Amino acid sequence: MKLLYLDCFAGISGDMFLGALLDLGVSEDSLRKELSKLELAGYSISTRRVIKQNISATKFDVMVAEDPALHRSAATPNYHHEHRGYAEIVAMIEKSTLAKKTKQRALSLFRRIGEAEAKIHGIDLEKVHFHEVGALDSIVDIVGACVAVEMLGVDEIQASPPRLGSGFVETAHGRFPVPAPATLELLKGVPTQSSNEPVELVTPTGAAILAEFCTQFGPMPAMRVEKIGYGAGSRDLDKTPNVLRAVVGEAVNESEGGSGSGREIQSKSTSKSRSRKDGEETDTVAVLETNVDDMNPQWFGEVMERLLEADALDVFLTPVQMKKNRPGTMLTVLCEPGAAKRMAKLLLIHTTSFGVRVHEAQRHKLARKIVKVKTKFGEIEVKIGRLRGKIVSRSPEFESCKRAAAKAGVVVREVYEEAQHRAGAL
């Protein structure tokens, strides 16, 4: 499993997170290209190398144009802030041509921040009017963070308990204690550490990133380190190098991590723990179940999409009879054991459930392989299933048949039957 670990010894902010991921190898040009899909004008991005107490790091900057002749760095005090409402930002993201998963993550991040602001100020979410977080640079930081995570392609993100700082911070709402109320609200349930640095170390954007992306908080897990990146903050701190350290590597078994054996937990593509016993293929999966009886049925489709996009192996619904004779629905998710916590988090966030049951199950299954067979409609993908080396199942892939049928102007059934007939010769 490919793992990203965030070492937040100097806290975390949006620009520090992006700087660290760019330092790990995320392409600045590709990031710029993806951000251009968001209809947002009047800014540019750049990176530079800086030294923070003898540590070389990448500084990510958003340059905001107040007028065509004037650009100021996001690090410049008192630079111009635009104020945008939550609904306006949601509409902007939904209207963009960003990838679906990036959109969902960005919308989820802004919703987290919006709900925190709404609670603190005692207003409805739809009435939340962002100040610092609604400015150009913050929107770029938040959407850019979602883009960069997709580009990095990790399976899981963990972090150390972030150091919060102390003192007071000046905001558009007034002078607030550190951590700011929105930051603390976003960090509910996240372990934190104190710091003797008299400044804000964790920003609301940084807190939202931790809450949204991280599945666990604690010491660096056992892992085979592949790359290390450092993202710089704007300030120079008195006692601490103001950088976020990001480590990417392959997770390894705790018992093996310190033994030098070098054996690793299988990566996401092979993490099904496959074994063959007497020629039969087996694996272990996590099974997550939750019963709900008070959720709008229209929401189930969106929840299933989120789970499948997060690499669930299967998601299905079962009608059940619940207490007080209410009809309900049991939502079941199959996933890799290492993804169980992430899937449970998605279920708790995106359904009305108050709890998720999790257990592991062993599957006995056919060895599978996708082959292409030639038909009069073109090449069609067929899933071949073998038991102890013998083919026992030939199943044409529906999407492949559907594309060929549309191109040939025939019904899908004709293509499916032709492909199945051709596959019989294998």
Secondary structure, 3 states (H helix, E strand, C coil): CEEEEEECCCCECHHHHHHHHHHCCCCHHHHHHHHCCCCCCCEEEEEEEEEECCEEEEEEEEEEEEECCEEEECCCCCCCCCCEEHHHHHHHHHHCCCCHHHHHHHHHHHHHHHHHHHHHHCCCHHHCEECCCCCHHHHHHHHHHHHHHHHHCCCEEEECCCECECCEEEECCEEEECCCHHHHHHCCCCCCECCCCCCECECHHHHHHHHHHEEEECCCCCEEEEEEEEEECCCCCCCCCCEEEEEEEEECCHHHHCCCCCCCCCCHHHCCCCEEECCEEEEEEEEEEEEECCCCCHHHHHHHHHHHHCCCCEEEEEEEECHHHCEEEEEEEEECHHHHHHHHHHHHHHCCCCCCEEEEEEEEECEEEEEEEEECCEEEEEEEEEECCEEEEEEECHHHHHHHHHHHCCCHHHHHHHHHHHHCCC
